[in-house]
Amino acid sequence: MINIFGSKGNGNGQFNQPYGIINDAKNQRIIVSDSNNHRIQFFKNNEQCDYLSQFGSLGNNNGQFNNPSQLCVDPINNHIIIADSFNNRIQILNEQFEFVTVIGQGQLQYPCAVDCSLSHPHHIVIADYQHEIHLYSNSHNNNNNNNSEYQLLRSFSSHGSNKDQTNRVNGICFDDEHKRILICDCNNNRLSVWSSDGSQFIKIINMPTKDYYPLSV
């Protein structure tokens, strides 16, 4: 172990159920979704993980959150993509923490996991508590320079234990090298693998015991 940082609370650098964490390599900082404090915190990517700043508060306006969960960074413009779970939407902020847009309003139910592909066409994949996976195409694919338009390409999966179903997804990511999506199917105690465009179920990776609950990938 190199270091531990943070403690329970709502002060700078404290947490109440931190949910998601990413390394923003371009800006040399660590970004954490501090879920029950309804904010995003930023730390310097050094050995001490020094506190830098925070963004957000409880609410449903632009730039506010209600239990943010997982997050990721868009590799093209370095926008921060955040699953704003209890507001039933995905919020996108720019590098200066300014609001850019929302996606999934009226389509998502408690989104909890999100990732953005590093490879063209840079799709965004989202899992919600309706046990569905949603794939969005962003505006880079349409030569739209304002980066604010997102289109739902496909929704797949449903609630259940069949090979192409899920039961509470807690983590999701693109495996760009192998052109696939990896899904933490928590209550089914397994990983589910789909093609990167969500059109084809590939396989299930079973966990070692029934008491093993995969939470991230």
Backbone as a chain_set.jsonl record, in Angstrom:
{"seq": "MINIFGSKGNGNGQFNQPYGIINDAKNQRIIVSDSNNHRIQFFKNNEQCDYLSQFGSLGNNNGQFNNPSQLCVDPINNHIIIADSFNNRIQILNEQFEFVTVIGQGQLQYPCAVDCSLSHPHHIVIADYQHEIHLYSNSHNNNNNNNSEYQLLRSFSSHGSNKDQTNRVNGICFDDEHKRILICDCNNNRLSVWSSDGSQFIKIINMPTKDYYPLSV", "coords": {"N": [[0.829, -1.185, 0.0], [0.567, 2.21, -0.865], [-0.537, 4.704, -0.088], [-3.162, 6.196, 1.895], [-5.992, 8.207, 1.618], [-8.357, 10.639, 2.781], [-11.399, 10.675, 4.789], [-14.361, 9.957, 6.755], [-16.959, 12.267, 6.224], [-18.016, 15.661, 5.395], [-16.298, 17.627, 4.675], [-13.601, 19.337, 2.889], [-11.91, 17.028, 0.925], [-12.92, 14.919, 2.39], [-15.211, 12.105, 2.596], [-18.438, 10.672, 1.853], [-19.568, 7.789, 1.266], [-17.921, 7.262, -1.214], [-18.042, 6.596, -4.679], [-17.286, 6.35, -7.463], [-14.175, 6.457, -9.3], [-11.602, 7.988, -11.187], [-8.674, 8.355, -13.214], [-7.557, 11.288, -14.375], [-5.541, 11.731, -16.694], [-4.571, 13.695, -18.435], [-4.796, 16.143, -17.086], [-3.477, 15.53, -14.807], [-4.739, 14.612, -12.409], [-6.891, 13.147, -9.913], [-10.192, 12.068, -9.965], [-13.118, 11.909, -8.086], [-16.296, 10.573, -7.412], [-18.305, 11.626, -4.944], [-20.638, 10.249, -3.448], [-22.861, 10.338, -1.468], [-22.459, 12.871, -0.535], [-23.123, 14.323, -2.694], [-21.488, 15.409, -4.762], [-18.556, 16.131, -6.775], [-15.181, 15.433, -6.336], [-11.809, 16.623, -6.626], [-8.438, 15.657, -6.88], [-4.915, 16.041, -6.607], [-2.769, 14.171, -8.68], [-0.548, 12.89, -7.153], [1.856, 11.543, -4.799], [0.783, 12.14, -2.297], [-1.838, 12.679, -2.884], [-3.094, 15.26, -2.911], [-5.731, 17.467, -1.984], [-7.643, 19.282, -4.361], [-10.021, 20.636, -5.448], [-13.64, 20.968, -5.603], [-16.867, 20.119, -6.979], [-20.315, 20.773, -7.426], [-23.559, 20.159, -5.859], [-26.401, 19.171, -3.815], [-29.254, 18.616, -5.752], [-31.361, 19.188, -8.682], [-30.756, 20.811, -10.773], [-28.788, 22.085, -13.554], [-25.467, 21.019, -13.244], [-25.824, 20.272, -10.626], [-26.257, 17.464, -8.35], [-27.669, 14.243, -7.526], [-26.804, 11.83, -5.629], [-24.395, 10.971, -7.249], [-22.763, 8.453, -9.179], [-20.843, 6.196, -10.876], [-18.226, 7.416, -13.082], [-16.543, 8.822, -15.981], [-14.032, 9.777, -18.434], [-14.228, 11.602, -21.421], [-12.309, 10.778, -24.183], [-11.74, 12.455, -26.312], [-12.362, 15.241, -25.909], [-11.907, 15.576, -23.26], [-14.04, 15.87, -21.559], [-15.975, 15.394, -18.586], [-17.885, 12.691, -17.723], [-20.718, 11.836, -16.014], [-22.588, 9.625, -14.043], [-25.504, 10.561, -12.894], [-27.235, 9.489, -10.631], [-29.786, 9.428, -9.033], [-31.102, 11.492, -10.196], [-31.735, 10.493, -12.585], [-30.212, 10.625, -15.004], [-27.427, 11.384, -17.202], [-24.794, 13.498, -16.614], [-22.691, 15.911, -18.189], [-19.645, 17.529, -17.935], [-17.272, 20.132, -18.682], [-13.645, 20.527, -18.844], [-13.213, 22.62, -17.115], [-15.114, 22.293, -15.227], [-17.564, 23.228, -15.989], [-21.009, 23.14, -16.891], [-22.065, 21.126, -19.584], [-23.938, 19.4, -21.023], [-26.83, 17.204, -20.738], [-27.586, 13.702, -20.952], [-29.883, 11.093, -21.743], [-32.175, 11.845, -20.374], [-35.391, 11.104, -19.337], [-35.136, 8.611, -20.413], [-33.51, 6.969, -18.911], [-33.319, 5.033, -15.886], [-32.272, 5.491, -12.814], [-29.343, 5.532, -13.48], [-26.255, 3.883, -13.059], [-23.737, 3.1, -13.817], [-21.15, 3.937, -16.115], [-19.31, 4.362, -19.147], [-16.864, 5.464, -21.548], [-15.863, 4.82, -24.794], [-12.475, 4.46, -25.824], [-11.778, 4.209, -28.396], [-12.536, 5.058, -31.795], [-15.943, 4.727, -32.76], [-16.168, 6.174, -30.299], [-18.302, 5.572, -28.464], [-20.741, 5.923, -25.815], [-21.493, 3.993, -23.026], [-24.058, 2.91, -20.869], [-25.336, 1.713, -17.823], [-28.344, 0.935, -16.1], [-30.655, 0.836, -13.244], [-32.82, -0.541, -14.127], [-31.918, -2.761, -15.182], [-31.032, -2.606, -17.749], [-28.89, -1.996, -20.559], [-27.531, 0.76, -22.189], [-26.587, 2.244, -25.213], [-24.982, 5.013, -26.471], [-24.414, 7.338, -29.112], [-22.071, 9.857, -29.577], [-21.629, 13.394, -30.439], [-19.241, 13.659, -31.821], [-19.191, 11.791, -33.762], [-20.791, 12.718, -35.73], [-19.659, 14.856, -36.875], [-20.178, 17.191, -35.517], [-19.45, 20.07, -33.971], [-20.158, 21.156, -31.537], [-20.425, 19.299, -29.589], [-22.61, 18.463, -28.046], [-24.791, 16.928, -28.654], [-26.395, 13.857, -28.361], [-27.196, 10.579, -29.287], [-29.392, 7.892, -28.817], [-28.404, 4.729, -29.57], [-28.838, 1.981, -29.159], [-30.557, -0.219, -26.95], [-30.089, -2.859, -24.67], [-30.291, -6.097, -23.037], [-32.049, -7.329, -20.12], [-34.003, -7.835, -17.11], [-32.99, -10.648, -15.327], [-31.73, -14.051, -15.253], [-30.839, -15.38, -17.446], [-28.474, -15.97, -20.132], [-28.182, -13.619, -21.637], [-29.161, -11.673, -20.006], [-29.309, -9.469, -17.106], [-28.733, -8.813, -13.592], [-28.778, -6.354, -11.601], [-26.438, -4.295, -12.351], [-23.271, -3.216, -11.531], [-20.949, -2.205, -12.498], [-19.275, -1.211, -15.511], [-17.522, -1.4, -18.615], [-15.614, -0.475, -21.55], [-13.782, -2.733, -23.444], [-11.556, -1.929, -25.432], [-9.474, -2.984, -26.914], [-10.249, -5.565, -27.59], [-12.637, -5.075, -28.747], [-15.171, -5.06, -27.275], [-17.736, -5.049, -24.699], [-17.612, -5.086, -21.206], [-19.403, -6.288, -18.469], [-20.334, -5.962, -15.126], [-22.21, -8.133, -13.656], [-23.803, -8.14, -11.019], [-25.638, -9.412, -9.044], [-26.016, -11.808, -10.294], [-23.625, -12.935, -10.03], [-21.402, -12.84, -11.854], [-19.506, -12.0, -14.84], [-20.547, -10.36, -17.768], [-20.229, -10.439, -21.272], [-20.289, -8.466, -24.128], [-20.541, -7.508, -27.622], [-18.881, -4.543, -28.884], [-20.676, -2.773, -30.01], [-23.021, -3.454, -28.875], [-24.702, -5.253, -30.127], [-24.456, -7.976, -30.062], [-24.442, -10.713, -27.902], [-21.696, -12.214, -26.263], [-20.297, -13.917, -24.311], [-20.355, -15.444, -21.001], [-18.571, -14.895, -18.017], [-17.985, -16.773, -15.35], [-18.02, -16.276, -11.812], [-15.909, -17.299, -9.03], [-17.299, -18.313, -6.731], [-20.65, -18.578, -5.394], [-21.039, -16.569, -3.596], [-19.596, -14.429, -4.383], [-19.53, -11.175, -5.407], [-19.282, -9.28, -8.137], [-18.203, -5.969, -8.402], [-16.967, -3.945, -9.837], [-15.208, -3.256, -12.918]], "CA": [[0.0, 0.0, 0.0], [1.346, 3.443, -0.961], [-1.121, 5.824, 0.656], [-4.599, 6.292, 2.125], [-6.408, 9.597, 1.828], [-9.776, 10.814, 3.021], [-12.056, 10.166, 5.989], [-15.789, 10.184, 6.64], [-17.387, 13.629, 6.525], [-18.396, 16.475, 4.237], [-15.306, 18.678, 4.451], [-12.718, 19.157, 1.744], [-11.119, 15.808, 0.992], [-13.633, 13.872, 3.111], [-16.156, 11.397, 1.746], [-19.568, 9.911, 2.356], [-19.805, 6.763, 0.255], [-17.328, 7.487, -2.54], [-18.575, 5.551, -5.555], [-16.507, 6.184, -8.677], [-12.876, 7.124, -9.304], [-10.89, 7.894, -12.453], [-7.423, 9.088, -13.352], [-7.563, 12.255, -15.466], [-4.097, 11.808, -16.968], [-4.226, 14.938, -19.114], [-4.681, 17.212, -16.091], [-2.736, 14.985, -13.669], [-5.579, 14.684, -11.214], [-7.799, 12.048, -9.627], [-11.559, 12.572, -9.829], [-13.902, 10.972, -7.27], [-17.7, 10.909, -7.161], [-18.579, 11.533, -3.508], [-22.045, 10.05, -3.753], [-23.82, 10.849, -0.475], [-22.257, 14.313, -0.404], [-23.698, 14.891, -3.911], [-20.48, 16.282, -5.355], [-17.383, 15.543, -7.399], [-13.974, 16.002, -5.753], [-10.616, 16.532, -7.457], [-7.203, 15.543, -6.114], [-3.696, 16.011, -7.407], [-2.254, 12.814, -8.849], [0.807, 12.752, -6.608], [1.91, 10.525, -3.751], [-0.066, 12.539, -1.173], [-3.21, 12.872, -3.367], [-3.516, 16.53, -2.319], [-7.038, 17.986, -2.383], [-7.605, 20.441, -5.252], [-11.271, 21.388, -5.509], [-14.843, 20.156, -5.688], [-17.914, 20.694, -7.812], [-21.645, 20.206, -7.291], [-24.334, 20.181, -4.613], [-27.634, 18.407, -3.956], [-30.311, 19.278, -6.522], [-31.578, 18.645, -10.022], [-30.41, 21.793, -11.791], [-27.53, 21.816, -14.243], [-24.308, 21.116, -12.357], [-26.152, 19.696, -9.329], [-26.308, 16.01, -8.391], [-28.35, 13.477, -6.493], [-26.084, 10.564, -5.537], [-23.61, 10.584, -8.423], [-22.103, 7.157, -9.012], [-19.629, 6.076, -11.677], [-17.891, 8.497, -13.995], [-15.46, 8.536, -16.918], [-13.571, 10.942, -19.18], [-14.277, 11.498, -22.873], [-10.918, 10.898, -24.613], [-11.574, 13.46, -27.362], [-12.394, 16.618, -25.4], [-11.652, 15.499, -21.817], [-15.244, 16.12, -20.776], [-16.229, 14.449, -17.506], [-19.208, 12.097, -17.911], [-21.073, 11.422, -14.658], [-23.897, 9.015, -13.829], [-26.233, 11.312, -11.868], [-28.157, 8.353, -10.496], [-31.145, 9.672, -8.566], [-31.715, 12.439, -11.126], [-32.081, 9.711, -13.783], [-29.587, 11.251, -16.163], [-25.98, 11.494, -17.269], [-24.353, 14.887, -16.781], [-21.382, 16.075, -18.792], [-18.983, 18.786, -17.597], [-15.995, 20.294, -19.376], [-12.466, 20.464, -17.975], [-13.318, 23.692, -16.114], [-16.265, 21.907, -14.398], [-18.753, 23.931, -16.462], [-22.025, 22.254, -17.448], [-22.123, 21.03, -21.049], [-25.227, 18.865, -21.447], [-27.271, 15.949, -20.122], [-28.117, 12.701, -21.86], [-30.698, 10.052, -21.119], [-33.328, 12.36, -19.634], [-36.616, 10.446, -19.774], [-34.839, 7.283, -20.93], [-32.753, 6.199, -17.932], [-33.854, 4.876, -14.539], [-31.174, 5.323, -11.865], [-28.087, 5.073, -14.093], [-25.278, 3.646, -12.004], [-22.43, 2.805, -14.381], [-20.977, 4.6, -17.418], [-17.956, 4.381, -19.686], [-16.736, 6.012, -22.892], [-14.848, 4.079, -25.53], [-11.286, 5.193, -26.242], [-11.623, 4.003, -29.835], [-13.614, 5.548, -32.658], [-16.582, 6.037, -32.726], [-16.256, 6.761, -28.958], [-19.637, 5.419, -27.904], [-20.936, 5.956, -24.371], [-22.349, 2.898, -22.592], [-24.66, 3.241, -19.572], [-26.181, 0.687, -17.195], [-29.24, 1.51, -15.102], [-31.242, -0.114, -12.305], [-33.849, -1.317, -14.804], [-31.184, -3.914, -15.704], [-30.809, -2.385, -19.169], [-27.663, -1.358, -21.0], [-27.863, 1.722, -23.239], [-25.426, 2.685, -25.973], [-25.21, 6.312, -27.093], [-23.414, 7.885, -30.019], [-21.917, 11.288, -29.298], [-21.626, 14.279, -31.596], [-18.004, 13.554, -32.599], [-19.414, 10.895, -34.892], [-21.594, 13.4, -36.73], [-18.931, 16.075, -37.233], [-20.842, 18.31, -34.858], [-18.384, 20.596, -33.122], [-20.565, 21.659, -30.217], [-20.278, 18.182, -28.65], [-23.713, 18.475, -27.086], [-25.885, 16.094, -29.124], [-26.17, 12.436, -28.156], [-28.276, 9.79, -29.83], [-29.482, 6.514, -28.343], [-28.253, 3.782, -30.666], [-29.369, 0.659, -28.86], [-30.69, -0.685, -25.568], [-30.099, -4.305, -24.653], [-30.374, -6.777, -21.754], [-33.264, -7.173, -19.313], [-33.836, -8.419, -15.779], [-33.095, -12.096, -15.284], [-30.493, -14.807, -15.086], [-30.426, -15.982, -18.703], [-27.137, -15.53, -20.526], [-28.202, -12.261, -22.175], [-29.854, -10.824, -19.038], [-28.497, -9.045, -15.968], [-29.425, -8.548, -12.336], [-28.045, -5.304, -10.895], [-25.117, -3.996, -12.905], [-22.552, -2.255, -10.684], [-19.787, -1.672, -13.196], [-19.286, -1.474, -16.941], [-16.406, -0.737, -19.298], [-15.231, -0.907, -22.891], [-12.504, -3.382, -23.716], [-11.362, -1.474, -26.801], [-8.53, -3.857, -27.611], [-10.957, -6.738, -28.115], [-13.908, -4.602, -29.307], [-16.266, -5.639, -26.523], [-18.184, -4.387, -23.478], [-17.599, -5.968, -20.044], [-20.472, -5.875, -17.56], [-20.374, -6.599, -13.803], [-23.574, -8.595, -13.384], [-23.517, -8.353, -9.597], [-26.462, -10.408, -8.351], [-25.857, -13.1, -10.968], [-22.284, -13.418, -9.668], [-20.673, -13.136, -13.084], [-19.264, -10.948, -15.82], [-21.198, -10.585, -19.052], [-19.425, -9.852, -22.34], [-21.047, -8.152, -25.342], [-19.802, -6.783, -28.66], [-18.757, -3.118, -28.539], [-21.844, -2.028, -30.474], [-24.182, -3.941, -28.141], [-25.595, -6.03, -30.987], [-24.242, -9.419, -29.942], [-23.939, -11.309, -26.672], [-20.539, -13.05, -26.571], [-20.114, -15.004, -23.357], [-20.413, -15.183, -19.568], [-17.426, -15.325, -17.218], [-18.526, -17.075, -14.029], [-17.202, -15.978, -10.655], [-15.504, -18.552, -8.379], [-18.297, -18.844, -5.784], [-21.929, -17.875, -5.467], [-21.009, -15.433, -2.689], [-18.716, -13.413, -4.954], [-20.344, -10.191, -6.097], [-18.421, -8.338, -8.852], [-18.693, -4.6, -8.248], [-16.386, -3.068, -10.841], [-14.411, -3.965, -13.902]], "C": [[0.875, 1.25, 0.0], [0.771, 4.529, -0.068], [-2.611, 5.591, 0.858], [-4.931, 7.769, 2.29], [-7.918, 9.653, 1.998], [-10.233, 10.228, 4.341], [-13.545, 10.472, 5.842], [-16.134, 11.608, 7.048], [-17.78, 14.359, 5.261], [-17.455, 17.651, 4.014], [-14.486, 18.402, 3.199], [-11.881, 17.898, 1.928], [-11.734, 14.696, 1.823], [-14.704, 13.273, 2.205], [-17.316, 10.835, 2.553], [-20.025, 9.006, 1.221], [-19.237, 7.181, -1.103], [-17.656, 6.307, -3.449], [-17.691, 5.286, -6.755], [-15.209, 6.96, -8.607], [-12.226, 6.926, -10.671], [-9.605, 8.701, -12.369], [-7.529, 9.986, -14.583], [-6.109, 12.561, -15.81], [-3.702, 13.14, -17.592], [-3.97, 16.063, -18.118], [-3.989, 16.758, -14.814], [-3.522, 15.122, -12.362], [-6.437, 13.42, -11.119], [-9.174, 12.645, -9.358], [-12.402, 11.508, -9.134], [-15.337, 11.465, -7.169], [-18.003, 10.589, -5.697], [-20.096, 11.46, -3.358], [-22.999, 10.689, -2.744], [-23.581, 12.296, -0.084], [-22.663, 15.05, -1.678], [-22.735, 15.858, -4.611], [-19.386, 15.443, -6.013], [-16.159, 16.219, -6.789], [-12.767, 15.69, -6.645], [-9.373, 16.551, -6.577], [-6.015, 15.517, -7.072], [-3.187, 14.57, -7.485], [-0.782, 12.771, -8.458], [0.756, 11.751, -5.459], [0.984, 10.846, -2.6], [-1.536, 12.667, -1.566], [-3.803, 14.148, -2.766], [-4.869, 16.976, -2.883], [-6.87, 19.223, -3.265], [-8.88, 21.264, -5.181], [-12.445, 20.415, -5.53], [-15.871, 20.873, -6.54], [-19.221, 19.995, -7.497], [-22.244, 20.351, -5.906], [-25.616, 19.404, -4.871], [-28.675, 19.209, -4.715], [-30.451, 18.646, -7.886], [-31.373, 19.677, -11.117], [-29.123, 21.379, -12.493], [-26.359, 22.005, -13.286], [-24.583, 20.68, -10.937], [-26.328, 18.186, -9.484], [-27.201, 15.459, -7.285], [-27.751, 12.072, -6.531], [-25.379, 10.184, -6.852], [-22.872, 9.284, -8.159], [-20.872, 7.088, -9.906], [-19.454, 7.244, -12.631], [-16.746, 8.067, -14.897], [-15.095, 9.827, -17.636], [-13.668, 10.652, -20.672], [-12.869, 11.716, -23.412], [-10.683, 11.978, -25.668], [-11.45, 14.861, -26.778], [-12.156, 16.695, -23.894], [-12.856, 15.933, -20.984], [-15.411, 15.023, -19.734], [-17.68, 13.991, -17.607], [-19.601, 11.413, -16.606], [-22.472, 10.811, -14.632], [-24.563, 9.676, -12.627], [-27.461, 10.48, -11.488], [-29.584, 8.741, -10.151], [-31.834, 10.806, -9.325], [-32.011, 11.781, -12.475], [-31.506, 10.306, -15.064], [-28.075, 11.087, -16.084], [-25.642, 12.961, -17.471], [-22.944, 14.914, -17.353], [-20.864, 17.474, -18.483], [-17.716, 18.902, -18.432], [-14.851, 20.298, -18.366], [-12.483, 21.517, -16.883], [-14.522, 23.484, -15.203], [-17.517, 22.682, -14.781], [-19.707, 22.932, -17.112], [-22.006, 22.298, -18.968], [-23.497, 20.568, -21.502], [-25.616, 17.692, -20.561], [-27.695, 14.995, -21.227], [-28.928, 11.699, -21.055], [-31.898, 10.545, -20.348], [-34.599, 11.735, -20.199], [-36.404, 9.042, -20.32], [-34.199, 6.375, -19.883], [-33.476, 6.15, -16.593], [-32.694, 4.533, -13.603], [-29.903, 4.779, -12.542], [-26.986, 4.987, -13.045], [-23.877, 3.412, -12.536], [-22.335, 3.408, -15.768], [-19.523, 4.461, -17.847], [-18.004, 4.919, -21.109], [-15.602, 5.273, -23.594], [-13.688, 4.992, -25.916], [-11.087, 5.123, -27.748], [-12.798, 4.592, -30.597], [-14.64, 4.44, -32.861], [-16.86, 6.598, -31.325], [-17.675, 6.732, -28.398], [-19.601, 5.54, -26.376], [-21.89, 4.825, -24.004], [-22.786, 3.167, -21.15], [-25.478, 2.049, -19.092], [-27.077, 1.36, -16.167], [-29.887, 0.412, -14.258], [-32.482, -0.806, -12.858], [-33.226, -2.545, -15.471], [-31.01, -3.827, -17.222], [-29.453, -1.728, -19.396], [-28.007, -0.479, -22.194], [-26.578, 2.21, -23.898], [-25.78, 3.962, -26.721], [-24.059, 6.657, -28.029], [-23.294, 9.378, -29.74], [-21.681, 12.078, -30.574], [-20.329, 14.242, -32.386], [-18.251, 12.735, -33.865], [-20.157, 11.571, -36.029], [-20.951, 14.702, -37.196], [-19.598, 17.325, -36.686], [-19.884, 18.853, -33.805], [-18.837, 21.082, -31.762], [-20.588, 20.551, -29.165], [-21.412, 18.096, -27.639], [-24.882, 17.603, -27.514], [-25.507, 14.623, -28.983], [-27.409, 11.667, -28.589], [-28.232, 8.379, -29.264], [-29.426, 5.578, -29.538], [-28.968, 2.476, -30.392], [-29.501, 0.47, -27.354], [-30.763, -2.206, -25.604], [-30.044, -4.816, -23.219], [-31.71, -6.478, -21.07], [-33.026, -7.892, -18.003], [-33.99, -9.932, -15.845], [-31.744, -12.752, -15.145], [-30.094, -15.561, -16.349], [-29.117, -15.348, -19.172], [-27.105, -14.096, -21.033], [-28.988, -11.3, -21.283], [-28.899, -10.449, -17.909], [-29.38, -8.857, -14.743], [-28.533, -7.645, -11.497], [-26.599, -5.173, -11.401], [-24.455, -2.921, -12.055], [-21.335, -1.66, -11.363], [-19.83, -2.064, -14.652], [-18.089, -0.785, -17.576], [-16.247, -1.285, -20.706], [-13.874, -1.595, -22.825], [-12.198, -3.088, -25.181], [-10.439, -2.396, -27.594], [-9.239, -5.041, -28.275], [-12.347, -6.385, -28.651], [-15.118, -5.249, -28.602], [-16.588, -4.782, -25.297], [-18.204, -5.427, -22.362], [-18.567, -5.425, -18.998], [-20.374, -6.658, -16.255], [-21.82, -6.912, -13.452], [-23.604, -9.076, -11.935], [-24.324, -9.493, -8.992], [-26.506, -11.755, -9.059], [-24.454, -13.666, -10.788], [-21.43, -13.768, -10.89], [-20.364, -11.862, -13.848], [-19.949, -11.341, -17.122], [-20.436, -9.822, -20.123], [-20.283, -9.697, -23.595], [-20.116, -7.501, -26.365], [-19.849, -5.293, -28.362], [-19.909, -2.273, -29.061], [-23.136, -2.529, -29.833], [-25.114, -4.83, -28.934], [-25.513, -7.529, -30.745], [-23.728, -9.795, -28.559], [-22.802, -12.258, -27.034], [-20.41, -14.214, -25.6], [-20.326, -14.511, -21.934], [-19.127, -15.686, -18.934], [-17.935, -15.538, -15.802], [-17.527, -16.751, -12.936], [-16.936, -17.268, -9.872], [-16.512, -19.14, -7.41], [-19.558, -18.016, -5.886], [-21.958, -16.658, -4.562], [-20.11, -14.308, -3.18], [-19.543, -12.447, -5.785], [-19.429, -9.193, -6.81], [-19.004, -6.935, -8.837], [-18.117, -3.632, -9.261], [-15.524, -3.882, -11.767], [-13.537, -2.971, -14.638]], "O": [[1.823, 1.341, 0.78], [1.517, 5.206, 0.638], [-3.246, 4.873, 0.085], [-4.242, 8.493, 3.009], [-8.658, 8.839, 1.444], [-9.551, 9.396, 4.939], [-13.947, 11.169, 4.91], [-15.67, 12.102, 8.076], [-17.869, 13.764, 4.188], [-17.77, 18.567, 3.255], [-14.653, 17.377, 2.538], [-11.226, 17.72, 2.955], [-11.135, 13.629, 1.954], [-15.061, 13.853, 1.18], [-17.204, 10.563, 3.748], [-20.774, 9.42, 0.335], [-19.996, 7.428, -2.04], [-17.558, 5.152, -3.034], [-17.371, 4.134, -7.048], [-15.132, 7.994, -7.943], [-12.287, 5.838, -11.244], [-9.476, 9.612, -11.551], [-7.584, 9.492, -15.709], [-5.52, 13.511, -15.296], [-2.622, 13.66, -17.314], [-3.035, 16.845, -18.286], [-3.92, 17.513, -13.843], [-3.039, 15.664, -11.367], [-6.669, 12.726, -12.109], [-9.302, 13.614, -8.609], [-12.403, 10.346, -9.539], [-15.575, 12.637, -6.876], [-17.962, 9.433, -5.276], [-20.758, 12.48, -3.166], [-23.851, 11.493, -3.122], [-24.397, 12.892, 0.619], [-22.56, 16.275, -1.739], [-23.111, 16.965, -4.997], [-19.306, 14.228, -5.833], [-16.099, 17.447, -6.73], [-12.709, 14.659, -7.314], [-9.266, 17.353, -5.649], [-6.113, 15.03, -8.199], [-3.176, 13.846, -6.489], [0.104, 12.638, -9.303], [-0.298, 11.176, -5.187], [0.442, 9.933, -1.976], [-2.399, 12.755, -0.693], [-4.886, 14.118, -2.181], [-5.122, 16.88, -4.084], [-6.062, 20.102, -2.966], [-8.833, 22.459, -4.886], [-12.264, 19.198, -5.48], [-15.766, 22.074, -6.792], [-19.254, 18.778, -7.32], [-21.552, 20.623, -4.925], [-25.895, 19.018, -6.007], [-28.952, 20.356, -4.365], [-29.752, 17.687, -8.214], [-31.767, 19.455, -12.262], [-28.453, 20.435, -12.075], [-26.267, 23.023, -12.6], [-23.676, 20.708, -10.106], [-26.522, 17.684, -10.591], [-27.451, 16.106, -6.267], [-28.136, 11.238, -7.35], [-25.734, 9.189, -7.484], [-22.409, 9.042, -7.045], [-19.935, 7.861, -9.705], [-20.402, 7.963, -12.944], [-16.062, 7.08, -14.625], [-15.763, 10.848, -17.471], [-13.246, 9.593, -21.136], [-12.273, 12.754, -23.127], [-9.541, 12.376, -25.896], [-10.521, 15.592, -27.123], [-12.201, 17.782, -23.318], [-12.702, 16.322, -19.826], [-15.04, 13.872, -19.962], [-18.597, 14.812, -17.578], [-18.902, 10.513, -16.141], [-23.426, 11.405, -15.137], [-24.222, 9.384, -11.481], [-28.571, 10.731, -11.958], [-30.506, 8.417, -10.899], [-33.022, 11.054, -9.12], [-32.483, 12.443, -13.399], [-32.204, 10.47, -16.065], [-27.521, 10.706, -15.053], [-26.148, 13.597, -18.396], [-22.115, 14.059, -17.045], [-21.542, 18.471, -18.73], [-17.146, 17.892, -18.844], [-15.069, 20.096, -17.171], [-11.849, 21.344, -15.842], [-14.913, 24.401, -14.481], [-18.444, 22.786, -13.978], [-19.279, 22.0, -17.793], [-21.939, 23.372, -19.568], [-24.158, 21.258, -22.278], [-24.825, 17.242, -19.732], [-28.111, 15.422, -22.304], [-28.697, 11.486, -19.865], [-32.588, 9.743, -19.718], [-34.856, 11.823, -21.399], [-37.368, 8.352, -20.653], [-34.329, 5.153, -19.956], [-34.16, 7.099, -16.209], [-32.198, 3.406, -13.609], [-29.443, 3.687, -12.208], [-26.807, 5.903, -12.242], [-22.913, 3.515, -11.778], [-23.309, 3.4, -16.52], [-18.618, 4.444, -17.014], [-19.029, 4.845, -21.786], [-14.512, 5.125, -23.042], [-13.891, 6.149, -26.286], [-10.311, 5.896, -28.311], [-13.922, 4.62, -30.096], [-14.248, 3.301, -33.113], [-17.741, 7.448, -31.193], [-18.185, 7.745, -27.919], [-18.577, 5.294, -25.739], [-22.966, 4.702, -24.59], [-21.986, 3.596, -20.318], [-26.224, 1.448, -19.865], [-26.635, 2.252, -15.443], [-29.699, -0.778, -14.512], [-33.131, -1.574, -12.147], [-33.887, -3.272, -16.213], [-30.858, -4.845, -17.896], [-28.941, -1.004, -18.542], [-28.699, -0.922, -23.111], [-25.607, 2.546, -23.221], [-26.735, 4.004, -27.496], [-22.902, 6.321, -27.78], [-24.3, 10.083, -29.674], [-21.55, 11.505, -31.656], [-20.291, 14.738, -33.512], [-17.615, 12.949, -34.897], [-20.163, 11.077, -37.156], [-21.597, 15.541, -37.824], [-19.582, 18.382, -37.317], [-19.549, 18.152, -32.85], [-18.004, 21.391, -30.911], [-20.752, 20.83, -27.978], [-21.194, 17.697, -26.495], [-25.883, 17.541, -26.799], [-24.44, 14.197, -29.427], [-28.534, 12.065, -28.29], [-27.177, 7.744, -29.232], [-30.29, 5.623, -30.413], [-29.626, 1.922, -31.272], [-28.664, 0.939, -26.582], [-31.425, -2.777, -26.471], [-29.779, -4.049, -22.293], [-32.397, -5.511, -21.398], [-31.97, -8.491, -17.801], [-34.989, -10.441, -16.352], [-30.733, -12.081, -14.943], [-29.114, -16.305, -16.335], [-28.707, -14.307, -18.659], [-26.09, -13.417, -20.874], [-29.428, -10.243, -21.736], [-27.823, -11.03, -17.77], [-30.603, -8.756, -14.843], [-27.649, -8.112, -10.778], [-25.687, -5.853, -10.932], [-25.011, -1.837, -11.878], [-20.747, -0.705, -10.854], [-20.354, -3.121, -15.003], [-17.682, 0.29, -17.134], [-16.679, -2.395, -21.017], [-12.936, -1.083, -22.214], [-12.529, -3.879, -26.065], [-10.607, -2.565, -28.802], [-8.877, -5.462, -29.374], [-13.14, -7.271, -28.97], [-15.96, -5.887, -29.233], [-15.812, -3.907, -24.913], [-18.745, -6.519, -22.537], [-18.545, -4.235, -18.683], [-20.336, -7.889, -16.275], [-22.56, -6.038, -13.001], [-23.45, -10.266, -11.66], [-23.745, -10.449, -8.476], [-26.98, -12.738, -8.491], [-24.126, -14.729, -11.315], [-20.821, -14.836, -10.957], [-20.888, -10.79, -13.545], [-19.931, -12.504, -17.524], [-20.038, -8.678, -19.904], [-20.912, -10.647, -24.063], [-19.042, -7.008, -26.018], [-20.752, -4.826, -27.668], [-20.1, -1.151, -28.592], [-24.224, -2.085, -30.199], [-26.212, -5.138, -28.469], [-26.394, -8.277, -31.169], [-22.715, -9.27, -28.097], [-22.913, -13.022, -27.993], [-20.412, -15.372, -26.017], [-20.459, -13.311, -21.693], [-18.645, -16.768, -19.267], [-18.283, -14.573, -15.121], [-16.322, -16.93, -13.116], [-17.673, -18.241, -10.036], [-16.58, -20.362, -7.274], [-19.543, -16.897, -6.397], [-22.815, -15.791, -4.733], [-19.888, -13.334, -2.461], [-20.184, -12.849, -6.756], [-18.849, -8.331, -6.149], [-20.158, -6.731, -9.213], [-18.72, -2.591, -9.523], [-15.153, -5.019, -11.476], [-12.774, -3.357, -15.524]]}, "num_chains": 1, "name": "protein.A"}
